[in-house]
């Protein structure tokens, strides 16, 4: 997903994106949604969240 798309999602959650990088943006969105901040933590194969919006970019 492109950073511009992620920033739009963040804005929908009332998050001020400023100069946040992609990973920080996604983790902030995850936290705001009440989810574990697991993006890019190396848990993609074991997290069990197959429908996660960030799954395709997660490592």
C-alpha positions as CSV (number, residue, x, y, z in Angstrom):
1,X,0.0,0.0,0.0
2,X,1.3,3.5,-0.8
3,X,2.2,5.9,1.9
4,X,-0.4,8.4,0.6
5,X,-3.2,5.7,1.1
6,X,-1.9,5.0,4.6
7,X,-1.9,8.7,5.5
8,X,-5.6,8.9,4.3
9,X,-6.5,6.0,6.6
10,X,-4.6,7.6,9.5
11,X,-6.5,10.9,8.9
12,X,-9.8,9.0,9.1
13,X,-8.7,7.9,12.6
14,X,-7.8,11.4,13.6
15,X,-4.1,10.7,13.5
16,X,-1.8,13.6,12.6
17,X,0.7,12.0,10.2
18,X,3.3,14.8,10.0
19,X,6.6,13.2,8.8
20,X,5.8,9.7,10.1
21,X,7.4,6.9,8.1
22,X,5.2,4.0,6.7
23,X,5.9,1.6,9.6
24,X,5.3,4.2,12.3
25,X,2.0,5.2,10.6
26,X,0.8,1.6,10.4
27,X,1.7,0.8,14.0
28,X,-0.1,4.0,15.1
29,X,-3.2,3.0,13.2
30,X,-3.0,-0.5,14.6
31,X,-2.8,0.9,18.1
32,X,-5.7,3.4,17.5
33,X,-7.8,0.5,16.3
34,X,-7.0,-1.4,19.5
35,X,-4.9,-4.0,17.7
36,X,-1.4,-5.2,18.5
37,X,1.3,-3.0,16.9
38,X,2.7,-6.0,15.1
39,X,3.5,-4.6,11.6
40,X,7.0,-5.4,10.4
41,X,7.7,-7.3,13.6
42,X,8.6,-10.6,11.9
43,X,5.3,-12.3,13.1
44,X,3.5,-12.2,9.7
45,X,3.5,-16.0,9.3
46,X,2.3,-16.7,12.8
47,X,0.0,-13.8,13.7
48,X,-3.2,-15.5,12.4
49,X,-4.5,-12.3,11.0
50,X,-5.0,-13.3,7.4
51,X,-7.5,-10.5,6.7
52,X,-5.2,-7.8,8.0
53,X,-5.1,-4.7,5.9
54,X,-1.3,-4.5,6.2
55,X,-0.7,-8.2,5.5
56,X,0.7,-7.8,2.0
57,X,3.4,-5.3,3.2
58,X,4.1,-7.0,6.5
59,X,7.5,-8.7,7.1
